[in-house]
Amino acid sequence: MKYLIKNINIVNEGEIFTNDVLIVDELISKIDRVIDNDVNATEINGEGFILMPGAIDDQVHFREPGLTHKGEIYTEAKAAVAGGVTSYMEMPNTVPQATTLEELEKKYSRAAQCSLANYSFLLGGTNKNLEEALKADFTKISGLKLFLGSSTGDMLVDNEKAIEAFFSKINAVISVHCENDVMIKERQKQIIEEYGEDIPAYFHPIIRSEEACYSSSRHAVELAKKHNTRLHVFHLSTAKELSLFTNKIPLKQKRITSEVCIHHLWFCDDDYKTKGNFIKWNPSVKTAYDREKLFAAMLDGTIDVVATDHAPHTFEEKSQAYLKAPSGGPLIQHSIQAMLDFYDQKKITLPMIVQKMSHNVADLFNIEKRGYIREGYYADLVMVDLKKPQTVTKENMLYKCGWGPFEGHTFKSSVVKTFVNGHLVFDDGKFDEGKFGQRLVFKRG
């Protein structure tokens, strides 16, 4: 495979510049102002387009094994590459749960057979599996996931001795879901006693409150500081939590990092009136004030990465009464487009989008040769047309669940081509499924 992309606007490492890019087999072979096609490469005219490193989504739920009526590795990875996401890290709350190395390797084996994007799978921590986690080779696994608040699936880690043991003994990135489960259950009980069980979705941020998030995140950060743990806090949702993190040191020096998700940057509690359970996530979408402060913290470096927490459920499941409807929703196909809409609104620059969705994720997890447009790096690339609007419809959504929170919205930009390891997997709506993604590898001492 050889491709020569001519005269394209490259967004990379804080700059935008026009160059040619030569791809040979899996790698970026050369980047230069003018590259002669003396290697018989397929030429692509890049004039008028932008080229970015493929996004790396550090938090997704693809539902395989055991929950494949909602989504599966093949369908959700296909949606990912259509949206310019070339690598993902998938969570352990499947059926069975990926809490043993044996179950984890089954997921890797499955992805090797069907995932159009590159992949990594996190090992799930439980109250009882520390010894299993200590056996893990974290050069081949992106990290350990701890649910410090209950969400989809029964994986709550609430034994304080077990939590402290993980924080003190695991020499890898520990990624955490932070919500105080006791607070949530008490608040839900109060709401039901006052209003009954037939309550609307706008009670979600009241039940899964600011204080429930802050309390849990603060506890995790305190433990990480105590044990010098490499901690990554998933999906911040409140302004109050931002005080726990810093932008005073470079990312590569941080021991404690954080993430914000697309839905917490896009929606607010006013949207429950029209979207109801279809924007029901854990942690909950909160106020417009929280949204504003999260966005600002993402820009100033307090929050390090942008991800999706892509978590499909069927339309029928989400259409149930609030207390029965599961939390989560599909987003991965539209994450880059959503961020580019913010660019169109002059809220963020193109280099900052690339930093938060590609560079920083690669640096934070120490991923080998990905996340940047550099010679010798894997050719994980996305071409975008900033002047080609796209309306989200049921017909062009690729999620197996068949719905998405952006349905009906017209994005200002479109992803037109996606390369994964030099393979042109997505080209103007058409897929070449002749080659699958690779297992991510991590540089760790």
C-alpha positions in Angstrom: 0.0 0.0 0.0 1.4 3.4 -1.1 -0.5 6.6 -1.0 0.8 10.1 -1.8 -1.4 12.9 -0.4 -0.6 16.1 -2.2 -0.9 19.7 -1.1 -2.9 19.1 2.1 -3.3 21.3 5.2 -1.8 19.3 8.0 -2.9 20.0 11.6 -0.2 18.6 13.9 1.8 19.6 17.0 0.3 23.1 17.4 0.7 24.1 13.8 -1.2 24.2 10.5 0.9 23.9 7.3 0.6 22.7 3.7 2.7 19.7 2.8 2.7 16.4 0.9 2.5 13.1 2.9 3.8 9.8 1.6 2.4 6.6 3.1 4.2 3.3 2.5 2.6 0.2 3.9 1.7 0.9 7.5 3.8 4.0 8.1 4.2 7.6 7.3 7.3 7.4 5.1 7.9 11.1 4.3 6.4 14.6 5.0 7.7 17.4 2.8 6.6 20.5 0.9 6.9 18.6 -2.4 7.3 14.8 -2.7 7.8 13.3 -6.2 5.8 10.2 -6.9 8.7 8.0 -7.9 7.3 5.0 -5.9 4.1 4.4 -7.9 1.9 5.6 -5.1 -1.8 6.2 -5.4 -2.2 10.0 -5.5 -4.8 11.8 -3.5 -5.4 15.5 -4.1 -5.5 17.0 -0.6 -6.1 20.6 -1.7 -8.9 22.2 0.3 -8.9 19.5 2.9 -7.3 19.2 6.3 -5.3 16.2 7.6 -5.2 15.3 11.3 -3.9 12.3 13.3 -6.8 9.9 13.8 -8.5 10.4 17.1 -7.8 8.0 19.9 -10.8 7.4 22.1 -9.7 6.3 25.6 -13.1 5.2 26.8 -15.7 3.2 24.9 -18.1 0.3 25.5 -18.5 -1.8 22.5 -20.7 -4.4 24.3 -19.0 -7.6 23.2 -19.2 -10.2 24.5 -22.6 -10.8 26.0 -24.4 -7.6 25.1 -24.2 -7.7 21.4 -27.9 -6.8 20.9 -26.7 -3.3 21.7 -23.4 -3.2 19.8 -20.4 -5.3 18.9 -16.8 -4.7 18.2 -17.3 -4.9 14.4 -20.2 -2.4 14.2 -18.9 0.1 16.7 -15.4 0.1 15.3 -16.8 0.6 11.8 -18.7 3.6 13.2 -15.5 4.8 14.8 -13.4 4.9 11.6 -16.3 6.6 9.7 -15.9 9.3 12.3 -12.1 9.5 12.1 -11.4 7.6 15.3 -8.6 5.2 14.4 -7.9 3.7 17.9 -10.0 3.0 20.9 -9.7 1.6 24.5 -12.7 -0.5 25.5 -14.1 -1.0 29.0 -14.4 -4.3 31.0 -18.1 -4.3 31.9 -19.1 -6.9 29.3 -20.7 -10.3 30.0 -18.6 -12.0 31.2 -16.7 -9.2 32.7 -13.1 -8.7 31.6 -11.7 -9.1 35.1 -9.3 -12.0 34.4 -6.4 -12.0 31.9 -8.0 -15.0 30.2 -11.3 -13.1 29.5 -9.4 -10.1 28.4 -7.3 -12.0 25.9 -10.6 -13.4 24.4 -11.6 -9.8 23.6 -8.2 -9.1 22.0 -8.6 -12.2 19.9 -12.0 -11.2 18.8 -10.9 -7.7 17.8 -8.1 -9.1 15.7 -10.8 -10.8 13.6 -13.1 -7.9 13.1 -12.1 -4.5 14.3 -11.5 -1.9 11.6 -9.8 0.4 14.1 -6.8 -0.2 16.4 -7.8 -1.4 19.8 -6.9 -1.9 23.5 -9.0 -3.4 26.3 -8.8 -2.4 29.9 -8.6 -5.0 32.7 -11.4 -4.5 35.2 -10.7 -4.3 38.9 -12.9 -5.9 41.5 -12.9 -6.2 45.3 -11.1 -9.5 44.9 -8.8 -9.6 41.8 -5.7 -7.7 42.8 -3.5 -10.7 42.3 -4.8 -11.1 38.8 -4.1 -7.5 38.0 -0.5 -7.8 39.3 0.1 -10.5 36.7 -0.8 -8.2 33.8 1.7 -7.0 31.2 0.8 -3.3 30.9 3.0 -2.9 27.8 0.1 -4.8 26.0 -2.8 -3.4 28.0 -3.7 0.2 28.3 -4.5 0.0 32.0 -6.8 -0.9 34.8 -10.4 0.3 35.1 -12.0 0.8 38.5 -15.7 1.6 38.9 -15.7 3.7 42.1 -19.3 4.4 41.3 -21.8 1.9 40.0 -23.0 2.2 36.4 -23.9 -0.2 33.6 -23.0 -3.7 34.9 -22.2 -4.8 38.4 -18.6 -3.8 38.8 -18.6 -1.5 41.8 -15.3 -1.6 43.7 -16.3 -0.4 47.2 -14.0 -2.2 49.5 -11.6 0.4 50.8 -8.8 -2.0 51.5 -9.1 -3.3 47.9 -9.1 0.2 46.4 -6.0 1.2 48.4 -4.2 -1.9 47.4 -4.8 -1.2 43.7 -3.6 2.4 44.2 -0.5 1.3 46.1 0.6 -1.7 44.0 -0.4 -1.3 40.3 2.4 0.3 38.3 0.2 1.4 35.3 -2.5 3.9 34.5 -5.5 3.3 36.7 -8.6 4.8 35.1 -11.6 5.5 37.3 -15.3 6.1 37.1 -16.0 8.4 40.1 -19.4 8.8 41.7 -20.3 8.3 45.4 -22.7 5.3 45.3 -24.0 5.8 48.9 -24.9 9.4 48.1 -26.7 8.5 44.9 -28.7 5.8 46.5 -29.8 8.0 49.4 -30.8 10.8 47.1 -32.7 8.5 44.8 -34.6 7.1 47.7 -35.5 10.6 48.9 -36.7 11.6 45.4 -38.9 8.4 45.1 -40.4 9.0 48.5 -41.3 12.5 47.6 -42.4 12.1 43.9 -43.0 8.4 43.4 -41.3 6.2 40.9 -42.7 7.8 37.7 -40.1 10.6 37.6 -38.8 12.4 34.5 -35.2 12.2 33.3 -34.4 15.7 34.5 -34.1 14.3 38.0 -31.0 12.4 36.8 -28.5 15.2 37.7 -30.2 15.8 41.0 -29.9 12.1 41.9 -26.4 11.7 40.4 -25.4 15.0 41.9 -22.4 17.3 41.8 -21.5 16.4 45.3 -21.6 12.6 44.5 -19.1 13.2 41.7 -16.9 15.5 43.7 -16.8 13.3 46.8 -15.6 10.3 44.8 -13.1 12.1 42.6 -11.6 13.9 45.6 -11.2 10.5 47.4 -9.5 9.0 44.3 -7.1 12.0 43.9 -6.2 11.9 47.6 -5.4 8.2 47.3 -3.3 8.8 44.2 -1.3 11.6 45.9 -0.8 9.3 48.9 0.6 6.4 46.8 2.0 8.4 43.8 -0.4 6.5 41.6 -0.7 7.1 37.9 -4.4 8.1 38.0 -6.7 9.0 35.1 -10.2 10.2 36.0 -12.8 9.5 33.3 -15.7 11.8 32.2 -15.6 14.8 34.5 -19.0 16.4 34.7 -18.9 19.2 37.2 -17.1 22.5 37.7 -16.5 21.7 41.3 -14.2 18.7 40.4 -11.9 21.0 38.4 -10.2 22.2 41.6 -8.7 18.7 42.0 -6.6 19.0 38.9 -3.9 21.3 37.6 -2.6 22.9 34.4 0.6 24.1 36.1 2.8 21.3 34.8 3.2 19.7 31.4 1.1 16.6 30.7 4.1 14.3 30.6 4.9 15.3 34.2 1.4 14.8 35.5 0.6 11.8 37.7 -3.1 12.7 37.9 -4.9 13.4 34.7 -8.5 13.8 33.6 -10.9 13.5 30.7 -14.1 15.2 29.5 -16.6 13.6 27.2 -18.4 15.1 24.2 -21.9 15.0 25.8 -20.7 17.0 28.8 -19.4 19.6 26.4 -22.5 19.7 24.2 -25.6 19.1 26.3 -26.9 20.6 29.6 -29.7 19.9 32.0 -32.1 22.0 29.9 -31.9 19.3 27.2 -33.6 16.6 29.4 -36.9 18.4 28.5 -36.6 17.3 24.9 -34.2 14.4 24.9 -35.1 12.7 28.2 -33.4 9.3 28.7 -31.5 9.7 25.4 -29.0 12.0 27.2 -29.0 9.9 30.3 -25.4 9.1 31.1 -23.4 8.3 34.2 -22.2 10.7 35.4 -25.1 12.8 34.5 -25.2 15.8 32.1 -25.4 18.8 34.5 -25.9 22.5 34.2 -24.9 25.0 31.5 -22.5 26.5 34.1 -20.8 23.1 34.5 -20.6 22.8 30.7 -19.0 26.2 30.3 -16.4 25.5 33.0 -15.6 22.1 31.7 -15.0 23.6 28.2 -12.7 26.3 29.6 -10.8 23.7 31.6 -10.3 21.6 28.5 -8.9 24.6 26.7 -6.5 25.7 29.5 -5.0 22.2 30.1 -6.7 21.4 33.4 -8.5 18.6 31.5 -6.2 16.6 29.4 -8.3 14.6 26.8 -11.6 14.6 25.1 -13.4 11.2 24.6 -16.9 9.8 24.1 -17.7 7.1 26.7 -19.5 5.6 23.7 -22.0 3.2 25.3 -24.9 2.0 23.1 -28.3 0.8 24.3 -31.2 -0.1 22.2 -33.9 2.5 21.4 -36.4 0.3 23.3 -34.2 0.1 26.4 -33.8 3.9 26.4 -37.5 4.4 25.8 -38.4 2.9 29.2 -39.4 4.9 32.3 -36.5 6.8 33.7 -35.7 4.5 36.6 -35.6 1.5 34.2 -33.8 3.1 31.3 -30.0 2.3 31.2 -27.4 5.1 31.2 -25.2 5.6 28.2 -25.5 6.4 24.5 -23.6 6.1 21.1 -21.3 8.9 20.1 -18.1 7.7 18.5 -19.1 8.3 14.9 -19.7 12.0 15.5 -17.0 13.0 18.1 -14.7 14.8 15.7 -17.6 16.4 13.9 -18.9 17.7 17.2 -15.5 19.2 18.0 -15.3 20.7 14.6 -18.6 22.4 15.1 -17.1 24.1 18.2 -14.2 25.2 15.9 -16.8 26.6 13.5 -18.2 28.5 16.4 -14.7 29.9 17.1 -14.6 28.2 20.6 -11.5 26.1 19.9 -8.7 25.9 17.3 -7.9 22.9 15.1 -4.6 22.3 16.8 -6.3 22.2 20.2 -8.8 19.6 18.9 -5.9 17.4 17.7 -4.1 17.9 21.0 -7.0 16.8 23.1 -8.2 13.9 20.9 -4.9 12.5 19.6 -1.6 13.9 20.9 -2.5 13.9 24.6 -4.1 10.5 24.6 -1.0 9.0 23.0 1.2 10.8 25.5 -1.0 10.1 28.6 -1.1 6.3 27.9 2.5 6.2 26.3 1.2 4.6 23.1 3.9 3.6 20.7 4.1 5.5 17.4 0.6 6.9 17.3 -1.3 10.1 17.9 1.0 12.3 15.7 1.7 12.9 12.1 5.4 12.1 12.1 7.7 10.2 9.8 8.1 6.6 11.0 4.7 6.7 12.9 1.8 4.6 11.9 -0.4 6.2 9.2 -3.5 6.7 11.4 -4.9 9.7 9.6 -8.2 11.4 9.0 -9.0 13.8 6.1 -11.8 16.3 6.8 -13.7 18.7 4.6 -14.6 21.7 6.6 -17.0 23.0 4.0 -19.1 19.8 3.6 -22.1 19.7 5.9 -23.6 16.4 7.0 -27.0 15.9 8.6 -27.2 12.9 10.9 -29.9 10.5 9.9 -30.9 7.0 10.8 -29.7 5.9 7.4 -26.1 7.2 7.8 -25.6 6.3 11.5 -23.6 3.1 11.8 -24.3 2.2 15.4 -25.9 -1.2 15.8 -28.5 0.3 18.2 -29.8 2.5 15.3 -30.1 5.8 17.1 -27.9 8.6 18.3 -28.2 11.8 20.3 -27.2 13.9 17.3 -29.9 12.6 15.0 -31.3 15.6 13.0 -28.3 17.8 13.7 -26.4 19.1 10.7 -22.6 19.2 11.3 -20.6 21.8 9.5 -17.8 19.4 8.5 -17.5 15.9 7.3 -14.9 13.1 7.6 -14.0 12.1 4.0 -11.2 9.6 4.4 -9.7 7.5 7.3 -6.5 5.6 7.2 -5.7 3.0 9.8 -2.1 1.7 9.7 -1.8 3.0 6.1 -4.9 1.2 5.0 -7.6 3.5 3.4 -10.5 1.9 5.4 -13.1 4.7 4.9 -13.3 6.6 1.6 -16.2 9.0 1.0 -18.8 6.7 2.6 -17.3 3.4 1.3 -15.4 0.9 3.4 -12.5 -1.4 2.5 -12.6 -4.1 5.1 -9.7 -6.0 3.7 -7.5 -5.3 6.7 -8.2 -5.0 10.4 -6.7 -2.8 13.0 -3.8 -3.6 15.4 -3.4 -4.1 19.1 -2.0 -1.0 20.7 1.4 -1.2 22.3 2.6 0.9 25.2 6.0 2.2 26.2 6.3 1.5 29.9 9.2 0.8 32.2 
